Amino acid sequence: MNDKTYIKTGKKEFDDFYPKVKAFLQNDILEMMIDGKKIRGYRSPDGKSIWIHDYSDIMRGFKYYEKDMKSTVEHFAETQAANGRIFDFFTIFPEKLPSERENWNKYVRVAVEADVEYRFVKAAFLAWQATGDDDWIAKLLPKLEKALNYILTNPWRWDEKTQLVKRAYTIDSWDFAYTAGKHDWLQFQITDDTFWGIMHGDNSGYYEAFQNMALLAGYFGNKSKMDYSNLAKNLRERMNHVCWNGTFYTHFVKLTPVTIDGVDEAKQLSLSNPMDINRGVATHEMAVSILEEYLRRRKNTDAFAEWFSIDPAFPDGIFGDEKIVRGAYCNGGIMPLVGGELAKAAFDHGFESYGVDILKRYYNMIAETGETYLWYFPDGSHATIETSTSPDASPTDGYGSSAMLYALLEGLAGIEDKLKLYKKSKISPRWAAADVDEAKVRTSYENSDHGIEYTYQCDDRQISLDVQAQDSDVSFHVLLPETATAHTVEIDGNLKSFSLNKIEQSVYVDFDSKIENHTNITISLK
């Protein structure tokens, strides 16, 4: 195997997962020459363009093998507006053939969207993690700060009363707004008739961005004008107070009074809910409540999967296009990107078997068809150009497939980079939930050739971990088999103190170790 990132368990649903997703992603590479500079990025599944919205999440899939992690991020930074605003996307390719034939440079910012700037910060942070280039990220920091300041000060983005990020009435993070029939098609603009409100996913995204900026500020010892740690803390508290309905995050907390017949926003479970968990806004108790809600809806739905963009959906056509019917696209379509986020949340919060189940269902989908789409109708039929408002419906969707890969590599296999180049890492092998007794796992950044590898073996007597890393401070969080408990932990033959932690019905053994090259760990069971 030539890949420096791999899983070897003897089970194809895990071993073949990364190669299949990598193949999808490599079909999504989009290269452009702008101002004499080559830009290499990854296209959106529904258009031949590079959207920061999709790109920043797709990075979680291609970061393992892609050598050019910087050029797309740099281009979004270079085209930043004076007030800090970031473009949604750019392209040099005609998008809506045959009516559009021009191959000019095109840049778009969708006015109703409030999530763009946090995605810019996320993309820069992930690029820094994979490259380890301190000089590069240090030069970008003023651009990142400017983007976040725009969100905190612009009247289209910040609500002074709630002290939360606001947006027009869209379906979760999507890019067209409800107008009550006052616009003749999809509405992408802010007007005097805009219905304003708070969407939870925007705020969890900025919480994560503030956390990343706090980490960078601490790493560089910078004294920023912004106290990012405090900004994150306050945003989390306000979001959880305003948006939490007792079971999950309310889809849209209205600031402008509006009633849509047949719609109760408090019952609508929207796609950012599992993302809120993974970004760290939800408490464990909230995460459990959200996961249990998805399981309830899975039991009661007629859809082939519970990975809803939103459920219940809005009435047909009320957003201005007859194609936006119940069960289509962002209006109740089934999205692998939701399934991937849901699986990662499940692994982290004691629902490991549910996470495994999601990954297996997705693998079976892509193994059978060799295709993956941004969204599916509830009956399992996939998106097409004819059924979408978008100019394309790629069968190699990188957005959802990378979310699924994120759940596999960082959730089930459990290797997470907590700083850069795996200098601080977390290893959480959860193979006991997948009935895997032996596994060999490696994740590596092709760009910088830094990675972590472990071999896992489990029997009735012990769990063995043979770990290789390049000077990494590792926090171990090892799932124990059902009914088992840990008696001792030995690292290279020396006893190590540890703690046992119960997450729902799952028991983990937790300890830390410095891995300078190669370390053998034995967890004796009783």
C-alpha positions in Angstrom: 0.0 0.0 0.0 1.5 3.3 -1.1 -0.7 5.5 1.1 0.8 6.9 4.2 -2.7 7.0 5.7 -4.5 3.7 6.1 -6.5 1.3 8.2 -5.9 -2.4 8.3 -8.4 -4.6 10.1 -9.2 -7.4 7.7 -12.7 -5.9 7.3 -13.3 -4.2 4.0 -15.9 -1.8 5.4 -13.1 -0.1 7.3 -10.0 -1.0 5.2 -11.4 0.2 1.9 -13.2 3.3 3.3 -10.3 5.7 3.0 -9.2 4.6 -0.5 -12.8 5.0 -1.8 -13.3 8.5 -0.3 -9.8 9.5 -1.5 -10.9 8.5 -5.0 -14.0 10.7 -4.8 -11.9 13.6 -3.5 -9.3 13.3 -6.3 -12.1 13.6 -8.8 -13.0 17.0 -7.2 -9.7 18.7 -7.6 -10.1 22.1 -9.3 -7.1 24.0 -10.6 -7.2 27.6 -11.7 -4.7 30.2 -12.8 -5.5 33.7 -11.5 -3.1 36.6 -11.6 -0.4 34.3 -12.8 -0.7 32.2 -9.7 -1.8 28.5 -9.7 -4.6 27.8 -7.3 -5.4 24.2 -6.4 -8.6 23.5 -4.6 -11.6 21.2 -4.3 -14.9 21.9 -6.0 -18.3 22.0 -4.5 -20.5 19.0 -5.3 -23.1 21.2 -6.9 -21.0 23.6 -8.9 -17.6 23.9 -10.6 -16.3 26.4 -8.2 -14.5 26.6 -4.9 -16.8 27.5 -2.0 -15.1 28.2 1.3 -18.2 26.7 2.9 -17.5 23.2 1.4 -13.8 23.5 1.1 -13.1 24.1 4.8 -14.8 20.9 5.7 -13.5 18.9 2.7 -10.0 19.7 4.0 -10.7 17.1 6.8 -10.5 14.5 4.1 -7.8 15.6 1.7 -5.4 16.9 4.4 -3.9 13.4 4.6 -2.6 13.3 1.1 -2.8 16.8 -0.5 0.5 18.7 -0.8 -1.0 22.1 -1.6 -2.9 23.1 1.5 -2.3 26.8 1.2 -3.1 28.3 -2.3 -6.9 28.3 -1.9 -6.8 29.8 1.6 -4.3 32.4 0.4 -6.7 33.4 -2.5 -9.6 33.9 -0.1 -7.3 36.0 2.1 -5.9 38.0 -0.9 -9.5 38.9 -2.0 -10.8 39.9 1.4 -12.7 43.2 1.5 -11.5 46.2 3.4 -14.2 45.6 6.0 -13.1 42.0 6.6 -15.7 40.3 4.5 -14.7 37.1 2.7 -16.1 35.9 -0.6 -18.2 32.7 -0.6 -16.7 31.3 -3.8 -14.6 31.9 -6.9 -14.3 30.3 -10.3 -13.1 30.8 -13.8 -15.5 28.2 -15.3 -18.9 28.9 -16.8 -21.4 27.4 -14.4 -24.8 27.6 -15.9 -24.5 26.3 -19.4 -25.7 27.0 -22.1 -26.8 30.5 -20.9 -23.5 31.3 -19.2 -20.5 30.8 -21.5 -18.1 33.4 -20.1 -14.9 32.0 -18.5 -14.1 35.2 -16.6 -12.9 35.3 -13.0 -16.0 35.3 -10.9 -16.3 36.1 -7.2 -19.5 35.9 -5.2 -20.6 36.7 -1.7 -24.1 35.7 -0.9 -25.5 38.5 1.3 -27.8 36.3 3.4 -25.0 34.0 4.6 -23.3 34.6 8.0 -21.1 31.6 8.2 -18.4 32.4 5.6 -15.8 34.1 7.9 -15.7 31.2 10.4 -15.1 28.8 7.6 -12.2 30.9 6.4 -10.6 30.7 9.9 -11.2 27.0 10.0 -9.6 26.5 6.6 -6.5 28.5 7.6 -6.2 26.6 10.9 -6.4 23.1 9.2 -3.8 24.2 6.6 -1.5 25.3 9.5 -2.0 22.0 11.3 -1.0 19.9 8.2 1.9 22.1 7.1 3.2 23.3 10.5 4.2 26.6 8.8 4.3 29.1 11.6 5.4 32.0 9.4 2.6 31.4 7.0 -0.2 31.4 9.7 1.4 34.3 11.5 1.1 36.5 8.4 -2.5 35.4 8.0 -3.5 36.2 11.6 -4.4 39.9 10.8 -6.7 38.7 8.0 -8.3 36.2 10.3 -8.9 38.8 13.0 -10.3 41.2 10.5 -12.8 38.6 9.3 -14.0 37.9 12.8 -14.2 41.6 13.7 -16.5 42.0 10.6 -18.9 39.5 12.1 -18.8 41.1 15.5 -19.5 44.6 14.3 -21.4 44.5 11.0 -25.2 45.2 11.5 -26.0 42.4 9.0 -24.1 39.9 11.0 -24.4 40.7 14.7 -27.4 41.1 16.9 -26.8 43.6 19.7 -29.7 42.4 21.8 -28.9 38.7 22.0 -25.1 39.3 21.4 -25.2 36.5 18.9 -24.6 36.1 15.1 -27.7 36.6 13.1 -28.8 35.9 9.5 -31.7 36.1 7.2 -34.3 33.3 7.4 -32.6 30.5 5.5 -32.7 26.7 5.9 -30.0 26.2 8.4 -26.7 27.4 6.8 -28.0 27.4 3.2 -27.8 30.5 1.0 -31.4 31.6 0.1 -33.9 33.3 2.3 -37.6 33.1 2.9 -39.5 36.2 1.6 -43.2 35.4 2.1 -43.5 35.6 -1.7 -42.0 39.1 -1.9 -39.3 37.9 -4.3 -39.8 36.1 -7.6 -37.2 33.4 -7.1 -34.5 32.3 -4.6 -33.5 35.4 -2.5 -29.8 35.9 -1.9 -30.0 39.5 -0.9 -30.7 41.5 2.3 -33.6 43.9 1.8 -36.0 45.9 3.9 -38.3 42.8 3.9 -35.7 40.4 5.3 -36.8 38.2 8.2 -34.0 38.1 10.7 -33.2 35.5 13.3 -30.5 33.4 15.1 -29.4 30.2 13.5 -27.5 27.9 16.0 -25.0 26.6 13.4 -23.5 30.0 12.7 -22.8 30.6 16.4 -21.3 27.2 17.0 -19.0 27.8 14.0 -17.8 31.1 15.4 -17.3 29.4 18.8 -15.0 27.0 17.1 -13.2 29.8 15.2 -12.7 31.8 18.5 -11.3 28.6 20.1 -8.9 28.1 17.2 -7.8 31.8 17.4 -7.3 31.5 21.1 -5.0 28.5 20.5 -3.0 30.4 17.9 -2.8 33.5 20.2 -1.5 31.3 23.0 0.9 29.5 20.7 2.5 32.7 19.4 2.2 34.6 22.6 0.4 37.4 20.8 -1.6 40.0 22.7 -4.6 40.4 20.5 -7.1 43.1 20.9 -9.7 40.3 21.0 -9.9 38.0 24.0 -10.9 34.9 22.0 -11.2 32.6 25.0 -13.7 34.9 26.6 -15.5 35.6 23.3 -15.9 31.8 22.9 -17.2 31.3 26.4 -19.7 34.1 26.2 -21.0 33.0 22.8 -21.5 29.5 24.0 -23.4 30.5 27.0 -25.7 32.9 25.1 -26.3 30.4 22.3 -27.2 27.6 24.7 -29.6 29.9 26.5 -31.3 31.3 23.4 -31.2 28.4 20.9 -31.6 25.3 23.1 -35.2 24.0 23.2 -34.7 21.3 25.8 -34.1 18.5 23.3 -32.0 20.0 20.5 -31.2 23.4 19.0 -34.1 25.3 17.6 -33.7 25.7 13.9 -34.4 29.4 13.7 -35.0 31.8 16.6 -36.9 34.6 15.0 -36.0 38.2 15.6 -38.5 39.4 13.0 -42.0 38.1 13.7 -43.2 35.8 10.9 -45.5 32.9 10.7 -45.3 30.2 8.0 -48.4 28.0 7.9 -47.6 24.5 8.8 -44.1 25.2 10.2 -43.1 24.9 13.8 -39.4 25.8 14.0 -39.2 24.3 17.5 -39.8 20.8 16.0 -37.4 21.2 13.0 -34.2 19.2 13.6 -31.7 20.9 11.2 -28.3 19.8 9.9 -26.1 21.9 12.2 -27.2 20.0 15.3 -24.5 17.3 15.2 -22.0 19.9 14.0 -22.8 21.9 17.2 -21.7 18.9 19.2 -18.4 18.4 17.3 -17.6 22.1 17.6 -17.8 21.8 21.3 -20.8 24.0 22.1 -23.2 21.3 23.3 -22.6 19.9 26.8 -22.5 16.1 27.0 -26.0 16.0 28.3 -27.1 18.1 25.3 -25.2 15.9 22.9 -26.9 12.8 24.3 -30.3 14.5 23.9 -29.6 15.3 20.2 -28.3 11.8 19.5 -31.3 10.2 21.1 -33.6 12.5 19.0 -31.9 11.3 15.8 -32.4 7.7 16.9 -36.1 8.4 17.6 -36.6 9.9 14.2 -34.7 7.1 12.6 -37.2 4.6 14.2 -40.2 6.6 13.0 -39.1 7.9 9.6 -39.9 6.3 6.2 -36.6 7.8 4.8 -33.8 5.4 4.1 -31.6 7.3 6.6 -32.0 9.8 9.3 -29.3 12.2 8.0 -31.9 14.9 7.4 -30.9 18.4 6.2 -34.0 19.4 8.1 -36.9 17.5 9.5 -39.8 18.2 9.3 -39.3 19.9 5.9 -40.8 23.2 4.8 -43.9 23.2 2.5 -43.1 22.8 -1.2 -41.9 25.8 -3.0 -42.2 28.5 -0.3 -38.5 29.6 -0.8 -39.3 30.7 -4.3 -38.4 27.7 -6.5 -40.7 24.8 -7.3 -37.8 22.4 -7.1 -37.4 23.0 -3.3 -40.0 20.5 -2.3 -40.2 18.4 0.8 -37.4 15.8 0.7 -35.2 17.7 -1.8 -31.8 19.2 -1.3 -31.6 21.3 1.9 -35.4 21.0 2.5 -35.4 17.5 4.0 -33.0 15.8 1.7 -30.8 13.1 3.2 -27.2 14.2 3.4 -24.1 12.1 4.1 -22.4 15.2 5.5 -25.0 15.1 8.3 -24.4 11.3 8.8 -20.6 11.9 9.1 -21.0 14.6 11.7 -23.6 12.5 13.5 -21.2 9.5 13.6 -18.4 11.6 15.0 -20.7 13.0 17.7 -21.8 9.4 18.5 -18.2 8.2 19.0 -17.4 11.0 21.3 -20.5 10.7 23.5 -21.0 7.1 24.3 -23.0 6.0 21.3 -20.1 4.2 19.6 -22.2 1.3 18.1 -24.4 4.0 16.5 -21.3 5.6 15.0 -20.2 2.2 13.6 -23.7 1.6 12.2 -23.7 4.9 10.3 -20.2 4.2 8.8 -21.2 0.8 7.7 -24.4 2.0 6.1 -22.5 4.7 4.2 -19.8 2.3 3.1 -22.4 -0.1 1.7 -23.9 2.8 -0.3 -20.7 3.8 -1.9 -19.4 0.2 -2.4 -22.6 -0.8 -4.2 -22.8 2.2 -6.6 -19.3 3.7 -6.7 -20.9 7.1 -6.3 -21.7 9.5 -3.6 -24.0 12.6 -3.8 -24.5 15.7 -1.7 -28.1 14.7 -1.1 -30.6 12.0 -1.7 -34.4 11.9 -1.7 -35.9 10.0 1.3 -36.6 7.1 -1.0 -32.8 6.8 -1.8 -32.8 8.3 -5.3 -29.9 10.7 -5.7 -29.7 14.3 -6.6 -29.7 15.3 -10.3 -29.3 18.6 -12.1 -33.0 18.4 -13.0 -34.1 18.1 -9.3 -31.8 20.8 -8.0 -31.4 24.5 -8.1 -27.7 24.1 -8.5 -25.7 23.9 -11.8 -24.4 20.4 -11.1 -24.9 17.2 -9.1 -21.5 15.6 -8.9 -21.4 11.8 -8.2 -18.2 12.3 -6.3 -19.4 14.6 -3.5 -16.4 15.5 -1.3 -18.4 17.4 1.3 -20.3 14.4 2.7 -17.7 11.8 2.0 -15.0 13.8 3.9 -17.4 14.1 6.8 -17.8 10.4 6.9 -14.0 9.9 6.7 -13.6 12.4 9.6 -15.8 10.1 11.7 -13.8 7.0 10.7 -10.3 8.4 11.2 -10.9 10.8 14.1 -13.8 9.0 15.7 -13.6 5.2 15.3 -9.8 4.9 14.7 -9.5 7.9 17.0 -6.4 9.9 15.9 -6.9 13.6 16.4 -4.3 16.4 16.0 -4.7 18.8 18.9 -2.0 21.3 17.8 -0.1 20.9 14.6 1.9 18.1 13.0 0.6 15.8 15.7 2.8 17.5 18.3 -0.1 17.2 20.7 -2.5 14.4 19.9 -5.3 12.3 21.2 -5.6 8.6 20.4 -9.0 7.1 21.1 -9.2 3.6 19.6 -12.8 2.5 19.7 -12.4 -0.8 17.9 -14.2 -2.7 20.7 -17.4 -1.1 19.4 -16.8 -2.5 15.9 -15.9 -6.1 16.9 -12.4 -5.6 15.7 -9.7 -7.3 17.8 -6.7 -6.3 15.7 -6.1 -3.1 13.8 -3.2 -1.2 12.3 -3.8 2.5 11.7 -1.8 5.4 10.4 -2.7 8.9 9.7 -0.1 11.2 8.1 0.1 14.6 6.5 1.6 14.2 3.0 2.5 17.8 3.0 4.9 17.6 5.9 5.3 13.9 6.3 4.3 13.9 10.0 2.0 11.3 11.3 1.0 8.8 14.0 0.8 5.1 13.7 -0.5 2.5 16.1 -1.1 -1.3 16.2 -4.0 -2.4 18.3 -4.6 -5.9 19.7 -7.3 -6.9 22.2 -8.1 -10.2 23.9 -9.7 -11.3 27.1 -6.5 -10.5 29.1 -5.2 -7.2 27.7 -5.2 -4.5 25.1 -1.8 -3.8 23.5 -1.0 -0.6 21.7 2.2 -0.3 19.8 2.5 3.5 19.0 4.9 5.3 16.7 5.1 9.1 16.5 7.6 11.9 16.0 7.9 13.6 19.4 4.2 13.9 20.4 2.4 14.5 23.7 -0.4 12.0 23.5 -3.6 11.8 25.5 -4.9 8.3 25.3 -8.7 7.5 25.6 -9.1 3.8 25.1 -12.5 2.2 24.8 -12.7 -1.0 26.9 -14.7 -4.1 25.8 -18.1 -4.5 27.4 -17.9 -5.9 31.0 -14.1 -5.3 31.1 -12.2 -3.0 33.4 -8.6 -2.0 33.5 -6.3 -3.4 36.1 -2.9 -1.8 35.2 -1.4 0.3 32.4 2.2 -0.3 31.5 4.2 1.9 29.2 7.4 0.3 28.0 7.2 -2.0 31.0 6.7 0.7 33.6 3.5 1.1 35.5 1.5 4.2 34.6 -1.2 5.9 36.5 -4.6 6.1 34.8 -8.2 6.9 35.3 -11.4 5.1 34.3 -14.1 7.3 32.9 -17.7 6.2 32.0 -19.4 7.9 29.1 -23.0 6.7 29.1 -22.5 2.9 29.2 -19.0 3.0 27.7 -15.9 2.8 29.9 -12.6 4.4 28.8 -9.2 4.2 30.3 -7.4 7.5 30.2 -3.7 8.4 30.5 -1.0 10.5 29.0 2.4 9.7 27.5 5.2 11.4 25.6 5.9 9.4 22.4 9.4 10.3 21.1 9.6 7.5 18.5 8.2 4.1 19.5 6.3 3.1 22.6 4.5 -0.1 23.7 1.5 0.1 25.9 -0.2 -2.7 27.7 -3.6 -2.4 29.4 -4.3 -5.4 31.5 -8.0 -6.3 31.8 -10.0 -8.0 34.5 
